Amino acid sequence: MLVAAPSALAARGTGALRICSSCAAAGGDLSRYDYVILHAWEHARIPALKAANPNLKAIVYKDMAATVQYASHDGVDDELLPAGVGYYDAHRNHPDWFLLDTQGRRVESAHFSGVWLMDVGSRAYQDRWLANVASELRGKGWDGVMLDDTNYSPAWHLAGRTLAKYPGDAQYAAATRSFLARVGPPLMADGFLVLPNVYTVWPSGHDVWRDWIQFTSGAVQEYWTKWGEDASQHFTGADWSYRREFLRITQQAGKVYLGITYAPLDDVRSMRYARASFLLDWNGGRSALVFEPSPGGQDPYSQEWTADVGMPLGRAYQAGRVWRRDFETGVVLVNPSTSTASIALGGTFYTPNGTAVTSVSLRPASGLVLRSTPPPPDTTPPETAFAARPLTPTSSANASFRAVASEPGASFRCRLDAGAVRRCRAATLLTGLSPGSHTLQISAVDRAGNVDATPVEHTWTVQPLTSRIRLSSYRRGRARIVRVVFGKVRVPAELRAAVAAASLERRRSVTLYRKTYRGWRAVARLRTGPRGGFERRLRFRRGVRFARVLAVARYGDATVASGVIRVRRPRS
């Protein structure tokens, strides 16, 4: 069944998830989406978003299965929380709401410090969660709520532990279902969207999903067409078909499906695969695709995953290994197989870069949205943003940057201090910086040659610090081994809070870099804790006599580097 299309103010069937620390501020024009998911403290953005797009739905993020200890100050819960119940309220007044393991200890998430599992099956907890969230929805102008951690199994948080009250997945799933049955209908009766982020397990996933959404407005599903946050792990074959069925089930029930795909902002393949797979079954209604870039603090928008070719003209059908669906102003193609596949289009269509085609070849796990008319010439320059940059002040004489552009395939130009403008990569490592202030400007250049006239700029100060990272090398047979040894790093007082936060979030690593003719290249990385060491064998190409290496310790955005050492090729 096809339903009426939403307002043309938004890119139809799209949404944005903006819940990292800088995601809302770095989100660009959020009014161009159908849905925007934000933290509670971002409610002041709602009036402007609604003024620009009256049909936009502003959704507040809330964890349904946990309380968050770090959302507090001096033993007092913050007014606006990422959960439905405050940690200190529960700790002092309702300790029975905390789930315990079989040793009688409260259960903290294995992956997020300060996140404590709550008893989702407790009627008292359900009622308090409902009352708190309903009051906030009414008072702050939200259209609905995303309920994170709506899980069939708590195993991911437990890391081998067992819950005393819910020792099995079926018992915990029953508790989750009771929570949805208690909380969902009253909120929907008040006119709010209730969208749980549902995690199910195979093979019962479809049945559980179908059962749970009877109490809600629909559901959110992470990892729509791929696992993880990098450019790999795409679903193919039966796995892709299994994922696809969740969208179908939700729309058949007249509900909202939000599918989230995570990938780097320059990963065009993942964007196209997610968008084409979504459009293959989209009924033209309220469901949407959400693309969340990795890392998260960047504008997620790209024409590659927001492509709009009007309303569908019929159902999807298969031509060999390729799935196809025709739309008012184009065609959608998906190859979910593990082999390259070709398809004749029966007419002329245009690729996103304007090339006219009558047939296309699709690599494994890929998709493509083609238009029936050529796109207009690209005269719009790209926008440039930083995805990573050093804190200021920093103790490191090296600085690591990562730039992103609003258009895939863009190149970059950099200028350090008063130097000349030079071509640079998206990931840039500056080394040997002198103490004092430095400024780096980066501008993106799109594939049509349009240059961002307002480059992003970052100024930081280098404060000398004696590094606790030591590099050495020794010979082992015919090989050279580089040893990296690192201990506790002393940082300026201005950086201590950032380092502590990074340690709490487990964002610590030490990376070994090797100098190549293209710049410094990472050859090894260790992510386990702030102390220790590792060794790495260096390989030498024929004719190469020396290698230059350095190590960089990263605590979130704070970096400390070793000196550069020169390693000689072992004599044969």
C-alpha positions in Angstrom: 0.0 0.0 0.0 1.3 3.4 -1.0 0.5 6.4 1.2 0.7 10.2 0.7 4.1 11.7 0.7 5.3 14.1 3.4 6.2 17.7 2.9 8.8 18.5 0.2 10.6 20.7 2.8 12.4 17.5 4.0 14.4 15.0 2.0 11.7 12.4 2.0 12.3 9.3 4.1 15.3 10.6 6.0 16.3 11.3 9.6 19.3 12.3 11.7 20.6 10.8 14.9 22.5 13.6 16.8 23.3 12.3 20.3 27.2 12.5 20.5 28.6 15.3 22.5 29.0 17.7 19.6 26.5 16.1 17.1 23.7 18.6 17.3 26.0 21.6 16.9 27.9 20.0 14.0 24.7 18.6 12.4 24.3 21.3 9.7 20.8 22.1 8.6 18.8 19.6 10.7 15.5 21.0 9.4 15.9 19.1 6.1 15.1 15.7 7.7 11.8 14.1 8.6 13.1 13.1 12.0 15.8 14.5 14.3 16.8 12.5 17.4 18.4 14.7 20.0 19.4 14.7 23.7 17.0 16.3 26.2 19.2 19.4 26.7 18.9 20.3 23.0 15.2 21.2 23.3 15.9 24.9 22.6 16.5 23.9 19.0 13.0 22.7 18.4 11.2 26.1 17.6 13.7 27.0 14.9 13.5 23.5 13.4 9.7 23.6 13.4 9.7 27.0 11.9 11.9 25.8 9.0 10.1 22.5 8.5 6.6 22.3 10.3 6.5 18.5 9.4 9.7 17.7 11.2 9.4 15.3 14.2 11.7 16.2 17.1 12.5 13.0 19.0 14.2 13.0 22.4 16.6 10.2 23.3 16.0 8.2 26.5 17.5 5.0 27.8 14.7 2.7 29.0 16.8 0.0 30.6 19.4 2.0 32.5 20.2 5.0 34.6 23.2 7.2 34.0 25.4 8.2 36.9 27.5 10.8 35.0 24.4 12.9 34.3 24.7 14.5 37.7 26.7 17.0 39.7 27.8 16.8 43.3 25.4 14.0 44.0 22.4 15.7 42.4 20.8 14.4 39.2 20.7 16.9 36.2 17.4 18.3 35.3 17.5 16.9 31.8 18.7 13.3 31.5 19.6 10.8 28.8 17.5 8.3 30.8 14.0 8.3 32.3 15.1 8.0 35.9 18.0 9.8 37.6 20.8 7.8 39.2 20.7 9.5 42.6 16.9 9.4 42.8 17.0 5.6 42.3 20.1 5.2 44.5 18.6 7.0 47.5 14.9 6.3 47.2 14.5 3.1 45.1 17.6 0.9 45.4 15.5 -2.1 44.5 15.3 -0.8 40.9 18.9 -1.6 40.3 19.4 -5.1 38.8 21.9 -7.3 40.6 24.1 -10.1 39.4 24.2 -13.5 41.0 26.8 -12.2 43.4 24.5 -9.5 44.7 26.3 -6.7 43.0 24.7 -3.9 41.0 25.3 -4.3 37.3 27.2 -1.6 35.4 27.4 -1.9 31.6 30.5 -3.7 30.4 30.9 -1.0 27.7 29.8 2.3 29.2 31.1 3.4 32.6 28.4 4.9 34.8 25.5 3.2 33.0 23.7 1.0 35.5 21.0 -1.6 34.5 17.5 -1.0 35.9 14.7 -3.5 36.5 12.6 -2.9 33.4 10.0 -5.4 34.7 9.3 -3.4 37.9 5.9 -1.7 37.7 7.1 1.1 40.0 10.1 1.7 37.8 7.9 1.7 34.7 5.5 4.2 36.2 8.2 6.6 37.3 9.9 6.4 33.9 6.5 7.1 32.2 5.7 10.0 34.5 9.1 11.7 34.1 9.2 11.3 30.3 5.6 12.3 29.7 6.1 15.5 31.7 9.2 16.3 29.7 7.6 15.6 26.4 4.8 18.0 27.2 6.9 20.7 28.7 9.7 20.9 26.2 7.8 20.6 22.9 9.0 17.1 21.8 7.1 15.0 19.3 8.1 11.7 20.7 10.7 9.6 22.4 13.3 7.1 21.3 13.7 4.3 23.9 17.2 3.0 23.7 18.2 -0.4 25.0 14.9 -2.1 24.2 16.6 -5.5 24.3 15.5 -9.1 24.0 18.8 -10.0 25.7 21.0 -7.9 28.1 24.1 -10.1 27.2 26.0 -7.2 25.5 26.0 -5.2 28.7 26.8 -8.2 30.9 30.0 -9.6 29.4 29.5 -13.0 30.9 27.7 -12.0 34.1 24.2 -13.3 34.9 21.3 -11.3 36.3 19.8 -12.7 39.5 16.2 -11.8 38.6 16.4 -12.5 34.9 18.9 -15.4 34.4 17.7 -16.2 30.9 17.0 -14.1 27.8 13.3 -15.2 27.6 12.8 -13.9 31.2 14.4 -10.6 30.4 12.5 -10.3 27.1 9.2 -10.7 29.0 10.2 -7.9 31.3 11.0 -5.6 28.3 7.7 -6.5 26.8 5.9 -5.6 30.0 7.7 -2.2 30.0 6.5 -1.4 26.4 3.0 -2.5 27.2 2.9 -0.2 30.2 4.6 2.9 28.8 3.8 2.9 25.1 0.0 3.2 24.9 -0.4 6.1 27.4 2.3 8.2 25.5 0.7 7.4 22.2 -2.7 8.4 23.6 -1.2 11.8 24.4 -0.2 12.2 20.8 3.5 11.3 21.1 5.6 9.0 19.0 7.0 6.0 20.9 10.0 4.5 19.0 12.0 1.8 20.9 15.4 1.0 19.6 14.8 -2.8 19.4 17.4 -5.5 19.6 16.2 -9.0 18.9 18.0 -12.3 18.3 17.7 -14.8 15.4 15.6 -16.8 14.6 12.8 -15.3 16.7 13.6 -11.7 15.7 10.7 -11.1 13.4 8.1 -12.5 15.7 9.4 -10.5 18.7 9.5 -7.4 16.6 5.9 -7.9 15.4 4.7 -8.5 18.9 6.5 -5.6 20.6 5.5 -2.9 18.0 1.8 -3.4 18.8 2.5 -1.3 21.9 4.4 1.5 20.1 4.4 3.8 17.1 7.0 1.6 15.4 10.6 1.0 16.1 14.2 1.9 15.5 16.8 -0.6 14.2 20.5 0.0 14.2 22.9 -1.5 11.7 20.3 -1.5 8.9 22.5 -2.8 6.0 25.8 -3.4 7.7 27.5 -4.1 11.1 29.9 -1.7 12.7 31.0 1.8 12.0 33.7 1.3 9.3 33.3 0.7 5.6 33.0 -3.1 5.8 30.7 -5.8 7.1 27.8 -5.2 4.7 24.9 -7.7 4.9 24.4 -9.9 1.8 22.2 -12.8 0.8 20.0 -14.2 3.6 21.3 -11.7 6.1 20.3 -8.8 3.9 16.8 -10.4 3.3 16.4 -11.0 7.0 17.1 -7.3 7.7 14.8 -6.2 4.9 11.9 -8.0 6.5 11.8 -5.7 9.6 11.0 -2.7 7.4 8.2 -4.7 5.7 6.7 -5.9 8.9 6.7 -2.4 10.4 5.0 -0.8 7.4 2.5 -3.6 7.0 1.4 -2.8 10.6 1.0 0.9 9.7 3.9 1.9 11.9 7.2 3.9 11.6 10.5 2.2 10.8 13.7 4.1 11.3 16.8 2.2 10.1 20.2 3.4 11.1 23.4 2.8 9.2 26.8 3.8 10.6 29.8 4.4 8.3 32.5 7.0 7.5 31.3 10.2 5.9 33.3 9.5 2.7 31.9 5.9 2.4 29.7 6.4 -0.7 29.2 2.6 -1.1 27.6 2.2 2.3 25.4 5.3 1.8 24.1 4.1 -1.6 23.6 0.5 -0.3 21.6 1.8 2.7 19.5 4.2 0.6 18.7 1.9 -2.2 17.9 -1.0 0.1 15.5 1.3 2.0 13.8 2.6 -1.1 13.3 -0.9 -2.4 10.5 -1.5 0.2 9.6 2.1 1.3 5.9 2.6 0.9 6.2 6.4 0.5 5.1 7.0 4.1 6.5 7.9 7.5 9.5 5.5 7.6 13.0 6.8 7.2 16.6 6.0 6.7 19.1 7.5 9.2 22.8 7.7 8.3 25.2 8.4 11.2 28.7 9.3 10.2 31.7 7.8 12.1 33.0 9.7 14.0 29.8 11.3 14.9 30.7 15.0 15.3 30.1 16.0 11.7 27.3 17.0 9.4 25.7 13.7 8.2 24.1 15.2 5.1 25.0 13.8 1.7 23.0 13.6 -1.5 24.1 10.0 -1.8 21.9 8.7 1.1 19.1 11.3 0.8 18.5 10.7 -2.9 14.9 11.5 -3.8 13.3 10.0 -6.9 9.7 10.6 -6.0 7.1 8.0 -5.2 7.4 4.3 -6.0 5.4 3.1 -9.1 5.2 -0.5 -8.0 6.8 -3.3 -6.1 10.4 -4.3 -6.3 11.3 -7.1 -8.6 14.4 -9.2 -9.2 16.4 -9.3 -12.5 19.1 -12.0 -12.0 21.0 -11.1 -8.9 19.9 -7.4 -9.0 16.8 -6.1 -7.3 15.0 -3.2 -9.1 12.2 -0.8 -8.3 10.8 2.0 -10.5 10.0 5.4 -9.2 8.4 8.6 -10.6 11.7 10.2 -11.5 14.2 7.3 -11.5 15.0 3.8 -10.7 16.6 2.0 -7.6 19.0 -0.9 -7.9 20.4 -3.2 -5.3 22.9 -6.1 -5.6 22.8 -7.9 -2.2 24.8 -10.9 -3.5 28.5 -11.7 -3.1 29.3 -11.4 -6.8 29.3 -8.5 -9.3 26.1 -8.3 -11.3 25.0 -6.4 -14.3 21.6 -5.2 -15.4 20.2 -3.7 -18.6 17.9 -0.7 -17.8 15.7 -0.6 -20.9 16.2 3.1 -21.3 18.6 5.9 -20.4 19.1 7.0 -16.8 21.7 9.2 -15.1 24.1 8.4 -12.4 24.6 10.8 -9.4 27.5 12.4 -11.3 25.4 13.0 -14.4 26.7 10.1 -16.6 24.1 8.7 -19.0 23.8 4.9 -18.8 21.6 2.2 -20.3 23.1 -0.6 -18.2 25.1 -0.8 -15.0 27.4 -3.2 -13.2 27.1 -3.3 -9.5 29.8 -4.7 -7.2 28.8 -7.1 -4.3 26.7 -5.5 -1.5 26.0 -2.2 -3.4 23.2 -0.1 -4.5 22.5 2.8 -6.9 19.8 5.4 -7.3 19.5 6.6 -10.9 17.5 9.5 -12.2 15.5 9.7 -15.4 16.8 13.2 -16.2 20.3 14.6 -15.8 21.1 16.4 -12.6 21.8 20.2 -13.0 25.4 21.3 -13.2 27.1 21.3 -9.8 28.0 24.9 -8.9 27.7 24.6 -5.1 30.9 24.5 -3.2 31.3 21.8 -0.5 31.3 22.6 3.2 34.3 21.6 5.3 34.4 20.5 8.9 36.8 19.0 11.4 36.1 15.5 12.5 39.2 15.4 14.8 41.6 18.1 15.9 44.0 18.6 18.8 42.9 20.2 22.0 44.5 23.5 23.1 46.9 23.6 24.8 48.5 20.3 23.9 51.7 18.8 25.1 52.5 17.3 21.7 54.8 18.7 19.0 52.6 16.6 16.6 49.0 17.3 15.7 46.5 15.0 14.1 43.6 16.3 12.1 40.8 14.7 10.2 38.7 16.8 7.8 35.4 15.9 6.2 33.4 17.4 3.4 29.7 17.6 2.7 30.2 15.9 -0.6 31.8 12.5 -1.1 34.9 12.3 -3.1 36.2 15.7 -2.2 39.9 16.6 -1.9 41.4 19.0 0.5 43.8 22.0 0.7 45.7 22.9 3.8 47.6 26.0 5.0 49.7 25.9 8.2 50.3 29.2 9.9 51.6 31.7 7.2 52.8 28.9 4.8 51.6 28.2 1.3 48.3 26.5 0.5 49.1 22.8 -0.3 47.1 19.7 -1.2 46.5 17.5 1.8 44.7 14.4 2.8 41.6 14.2 4.9 43.7 12.6 7.7 46.7 14.9 8.3 49.5 14.4 10.8 51.7 17.4 11.4 55.0 16.7 13.1 57.9 18.6 14.7 55.8 21.7 15.6 57.6 24.3 17.5 56.3 25.5 20.9 53.7 28.3 20.7 50.6 29.0 18.7 49.7 27.4 15.4 46.8 27.7 13.0 45.7 25.2 10.3 43.2 26.1 7.6 41.5 23.3 5.5 39.2 23.8 2.6 37.4 21.1 0.6 37.3 20.9 -3.2 34.5 18.8 -4.8 34.7 16.7 -7.9 33.4 19.5 -10.0 36.2 21.8 -8.9 34.1 24.0 -6.6 36.2 25.2 -3.6 34.9 26.0 -0.1 35.5 29.7 0.1 35.3 29.7 3.9 37.9 27.1 5.1 37.6 25.7 8.6 40.3 27.0 10.9 41.8 25.6 14.2 44.3 27.4 16.4 46.1 25.5 19.2 49.1 26.0 21.4 51.9 23.6 21.9 53.3 23.4 25.4 56.5 21.4 25.7 56.3 18.2 27.8 58.9 15.5 28.4 57.4 12.4 26.8 57.0 9.2 28.8 56.9 7.2 25.5 60.2 5.5 24.6 61.1 4.1 21.2 64.0 1.7 20.6 64.9 -1.0 18.1 66.9 -4.1 18.0 67.9 -6.8 15.6 66.2 -10.3 15.7 67.8 -12.5 13.1 67.3 -10.7 9.8 64.6 -8.5 11.1 64.4 -5.2 12.9 62.0 -5.0 15.8 60.7 -1.6 17.1 59.8 -1.6 20.7 57.3 1.0 22.0 57.2 1.4 25.8 54.8 3.9 27.4 53.9 4.8 31.0 51.6 7.3 32.7 51.6 10.6 30.7 51.8 13.9 32.5 49.7 16.5 30.9 49.1 20.2 31.5 46.3 21.1 34.0 44.1 22.4 31.2 44.0 18.9 29.6 43.4 16.8 32.7 39.6 16.8 32.4 39.7 15.8 28.8 42.2 13.0 29.5 40.0 11.7 32.4 36.9 11.7 30.3 38.7 9.9 27.5 39.9 7.3 30.0 36.4 6.9 31.3 35.1 6.3 27.7 38.0 3.9 26.9 39.2 6.2 24.1 42.9 5.5 24.7 45.4 4.2 22.2 49.0 4.3 21.2 49.8 4.3 17.5 53.2 3.5 15.8 53.7 5.6 12.6 56.3 5.1 9.8 57.4 7.8 7.5 56.7 7.1 3.8 57.0 9.2 0.7 53.3 10.0 1.1 53.6 11.1 4.7 53.3 9.3 8.1 51.4 6.0 7.9 50.0 4.1 10.9 51.5 0.6 11.1 50.4 -0.6 14.5 47.9 0.4 17.2 47.3 -0.7 20.7 44.0 0.3 22.5 44.5 -1.3 25.9 45.0 1.1 28.7 47.4 4.0 29.3 50.5 1.8 30.3 52.4 -1.0 28.8 54.0 -1.6 25.5 54.3 -3.6 22.3 56.7 -4.6 19.6 56.4 -4.5 15.8 58.6 -6.0 13.1 59.5 -3.5 10.4 59.7 -4.6 6.8 62.0 -2.9 4.3 61.4 -2.7 0.6 64.3 -3.5 -1.7 66.7 -0.6 -1.8 65.4 1.0 1.4 68.2 1.3 4.0 66.5 3.3 6.8 63.0 3.9 8.3 61.8 6.7 10.5 59.2 5.9 13.1 57.4 7.7 16.0 54.7 6.7 18.5 51.7 8.8 19.4 49.6 8.2 22.6 46.0 9.5 22.2 43.6 10.1 25.1 40.5 11.2 23.2 41.6 14.4 21.5 44.7 14.8 23.6 47.9 13.5 22.2 51.5 13.0 23.4 54.2 11.8 21.0 57.6 10.2 21.3 60.7 11.4 19.5 61.4 10.2 16.0 64.0 7.4 15.7 65.8 6.2 12.7 65.9 2.4 12.2 68.6 0.8 10.0 67.8 -2.1 7.7 69.5 -5.2 9.1 72.5 -6.4 7.1 72.0 -9.7 5.5 
